[in-house]
């Protein structure tokens, strides 16, 4: 029994001396519970919407005031024309638009009924359904207050139109998210582990003393995963088109070009992890836990980013998967061209260059 207690004491000493282990044991649960507490919610808040008030009468002003007072909406543009509204949907700057007809107040008073057009971006069907239900509830509350003072009940009928995904299928939102998640995990983890494996087995030193430059050695490790990842992209797109019935509405070559850029970003991130770690276990743990959770939480794939606190919204900007998810939705679902995604492309390119420079500066020619 005494020997058993000695071994337990030794293991405790080993664990307490290892800062990385302590960080995993105590730091990760705290971080996860804080992040999940803020990010995991089915409620959609602060959604950017636009209002086109063609009536500009007292009734429309009252209803607009109630919509703007709601915590669920953030009115970006109160007055805009249809062309501006279409561009705003394409750019992703608004999630929903409410259009009041020209004779809103007159039709409501004299015909006891009027129609309001509600247009939602259904490339994310869950958010679109939630937002339209919020608007409908606000309209019903407004009618309930108005009908208290009238003998004949008034009616406002929302005409709901879903853009890009009128049938509200889940696959158009699911496929881009899966592409970002799969490429991020496979590229980062496989690259990091394969390079660290060379360190552990001692073959990296042999490669470094060879006539090849270190940059070529590292690049040669990443090229196979670039090719295999492109095969993954092709297989996912084929399955989405022929099995899930999700067509590629935009340019396929542009989609592959953007996917190649994202893969290179992920490979560069894997190289950075391999430079900073010395064991396969640590590299795999960082690749899995460090990439899986941020990709799921902060890419906009599962949880709306605008629901999160400002600090987490700012943090999401450094997650490459967020920008790739936006790019794939724009090309594949909305059918847009490069003019709509050049900012996201520029950000991904900047992240890639930054990681590559840091990795090269941190790379040690001699391992010992």
Buried (B, 14 or more C-beta within 10 A) or exposed (E): EEEEEEEEEEEEEEEEEEEEEEEBEEEBEEEEEEBEEBBEEEEBBBBBBBBBBBBEBEBBBEBBEEBEEBEBBBBBBEEBEEEEBBEBBBBBEBBBBBBBBEBBBBBBBEEEEBBBBBBBBBBBBBBBBBBBEBBBEBBEEBBEEBEEEEEEEBBBEBEBBBBBBEEBBEBBBBBBBBBBBBBBBBBBBBBBBBBBBBBEEEEBBEBBEEEEEBEEBBBEBBEEBBEEBBEBBEEBBEEBBEEBEBBBBBBEEBBBBBBBBBBBBBBBBBBBBBBBBEBBEBBBBBBEEBBBBBBBBBBBBBBBBBBBEEEBBEBBEEBBBBBBBBBBBBBBBBBBEBEBBEEBBEBBEEBBEBBBEBBBEEBEEEEE
